Amino acid sequence: MQKTALVPYTRLPRAHHDCHVLTSTVDAFGAAPWLLAERAPAPRGVVRPFDALVVSVHADGNVGLTELSAVQARWPHLDRLPDGGFVVAAARARRDDAVHQVQIFDESGRETTAFSVGDAIEHMLVDEAGHLWVGHFDENPDGINRWSATGRRTWTSDGARIPGLLDCYALNVSGTAAWACPYTDFPLVEIHPGRPVKVRANTVRGAHAVAVHGERVSFYGGYGEERDRLVHGALTATSIQPAEVGLLTLPDGTPPGRRRAVVRGSRIYVQAEPFTAWNVFDLNG
């Protein structure tokens, strides 16, 4: 089976390697922010607000530091807003929680607003217009929603006739649009707010990342021994035509192991443990 090696993209500066990496992402404009703390929040009980540091490595190599106060997320998602602020969202939100799930911080690190988007966040990605795309896993049937940075829902998958939308396995946000590949039927869903949703039938099961460029598509991940699988295919009007199947590896040819994946358009960014570096596969590369 043909192997495709990821290409190094960016790294957390070594000066911050002693901090605990809570999470990291790649934003809509190619910058990579890391959310760091002195230690991980306690795995159980009430989360005490804690201070955190966002280290942003920009595409030109410049590094920005933003101190956040009173972060309240045990298992956070992070992204950067176009105005230089940040979104920190807790993956879990219970009905008896006394705090809001999503915190919005301005570019100086001051919290400006907070709101809730629903429990069981699988993916949270900010688009170029500053809206939050949220996909849920199967403990919450809310599907996929788009929110403003003030907590107003601006798009919902309710009524979009997406078959088998139980768990948003894969979410790709590029520009102001999104692509998704949800469990249980794994259709490829193309979403442009203000237009009808386009749903294409798909036989590739279990992918947790999907990249799209023109009429080409690549699916990354799968079940069991297929967790490093990379499937290339072609888009038709109604379906996906799978073509080549291979494996995606780290730049040195080894399997990624425990990892995160973030997808923006044609690019799949992969971050392997200890989560201090991002590597990239570009379908348009």
LINBEL-V580395 format. One line per field, one symbol per residue. phi: phi as a letter, one per 20 degrees, with the letter a starting at -180 (. if undefined). burial: + if it has 9 or more other C-alpha atoms within 8 Angstrom, else -. A space follows every 10 residues. Layout:
# LINBEL-V580395
phi: ???
burial: ???
This chain:
# LINBEL-V580395
phi: .fddefdgda cfggfdfeee efabbcefdn fdedddbfbf ggfcnfefgc ebcedddefe nfdddceddm fcdfdedcbd egenecdccf fdbefefecf eddddffene fdabadcofm fecbceefen eeecddefeb efmcbdcffd nefdacfgne lefmedbegc bcdbmddbcc cefdelfedd ccgncffddd fbdednfdbb dcbledbcdc orelfefdfc debcedfcbd dfcecbcdcf geneffmfbd ccccmeddec cegemdbddc ddfee
burial: --+-++++-+ -+----+-++ ++++++++-- +++++++--- ------+--- ++++++++-- ---+-++++- ++++-+++++ +---++++++ +++------+ +++++++-++ +--+++-+++ ++++++++-+ ++++++++-+ +-+++++++- +-+--++--- -+-+++++++ ++++-+++++ ++++++++++ ++----+-++ ++-+-+++++ +++--+++++ +++---++++ ++++++--++ ++--++++++ +----+--+- ++++++++++ ++--++++++ +-+--
